[in-house]
């Protein structure tokens, strides 16, 4: 008799547990509007210098726009090496506003350019965004030396 009561009690408890889990529970934010957030958008993701002279101006501009509904805060921008130096806006970018990030490459280094800058922000769509610079720096031309006539 005790076994029958114990078995019946366990059966009822198991049935109740399975039935309770089968009922859909509405999600807390299923019908709520999407959360407000900052959204980062760039005018370009790659800047191509083409072929430039050694020692020439290696500065380019990336325009950053906040297409979200909250202020966009860029907490960090880091070049892939010491020859690529970003200067990013330290103040928050308001919704709908734009700001410029200046990237300077050391053009005293000859050869191919293929560097990146990693932007870290509070953007809901892409908190970490990578932009690139590419091109080539020509070696300095050596002036021809005149040979004296004999």
N, C-alpha and C positions, 0 to 999 in steps of 0.2 A: 504494500500500500504506500509506504514511504517512497519507494522507487517510482511508482506511478505518479504521485504528486510532484516529485522532483522533476521527472521527465516532462510532464505536462507544463510545469512552470518554465522550464528551459525552452520548450517549444514555443510558448506564448511570448517569451522575452525575445527570442530570435525573430519570430514573425513580426513583432512590433518594431524591432530595429530595422529589418529589411523594408517594411512598409514606410517607416519614417524617412529613410534615405531615398526612397523612390519619389517622394514629393519634391517638385522643383522649388528651390528657394530663389527668389528674385535677387539678382546681383545688386549690390549697393549703388553702383553707378550705371546700371544697364540703360536707364532712361534719361540719365543726366546728360547735360551738354558736355562736349569734350573740354578737358581742363584748359585753362588759359595758359599760354606759354610763349616764350620768345622763339623766333624761328630765324635761322641764319640763311642768307642768300648772297651769293657772290656774282659779280659781273662776269667773271671768268675764273676758271680753275687752273689754267696754265698760262703763263706769260712767256712768249717766245722772243728772246732778244735777237734772234737771227745770228749773223756774224758781226761782232763788234770789235773795235780796236782795243788793244791792251791799254789799260789806264783810262778808258773812257767812262762815261757815267753809267753805272750799273744799277740805277734806281728804277723801280717800276711801282705802279700803284694798283692795288686790288680794292675795289669798292664793295663794302659790306653793307647789306641792307637788312633791316629787321622787318620781316614780313609777318611777324606774329602779333600777339595782343599784349604782351608784357615786355618790359625793358630787356634788351639783350646786353649781357655783360660778358666781355671777353676777358677771361682771367689770365690767359697766357697765350703767347705765340712764340714758337721756338723753331729756329732754323735747323736743318739737318747737319750743319757743320758751322764752324766759326766764320766761314767766308760768306754766309748768308744771314743777314741781320734784319729781322722784322721790327717795325715801329708801329704798334697797334694803338687804337683809341682806348684810353684808360677809363673814360667816362662811359656810362651806360648809353646805349643807342635806343632811343625811344621807338615805339611801334610806328612803322611807316618811314622812319628816318634812315639815313645812310651815313657812313663814315668811311674814311680811307685808311688802309693799312699800307704803309710804305715798306718795301722790301729792297734792301741794298745788297748787291753782290760785289765782291772784291774782284774787280776786273784786272788786277795785276797778276792774276793766275791765268796762264794761257791754257787753251784746250777746251774740251767740251764742258758745257754747263748742264747739269741735270740734278737739281737740288729741290728740296721741299721745305715747306713751312707748315707746322702742325698748329692749328688754332683750337684752343680749348675754351668753351663758353657754356652758358646755361641754356643753350638752344635745345628745345624739346625734340626737334627733328634730327639734328646731328650735333651732339655735344662736342665731338672731336671732328674737325674738318681739315683736310690736307689740300694745300695748293702747291703748285710746282712752278719752277722757273727752268727754262732750258735755252740752249743756244750754243754759241762757240765764241771764244776770245782768241783773236789772231795774235801771233807772236809779234813783238816789236820789230819793225823793220830796221835793219842796220844800214846806216847811210854808206853809200859807196865811198871808198877812199881813193882819192886821186893819186896816181903814181907819177913821180917826177919824170920828166923827159930826160934822156941821156944826151 
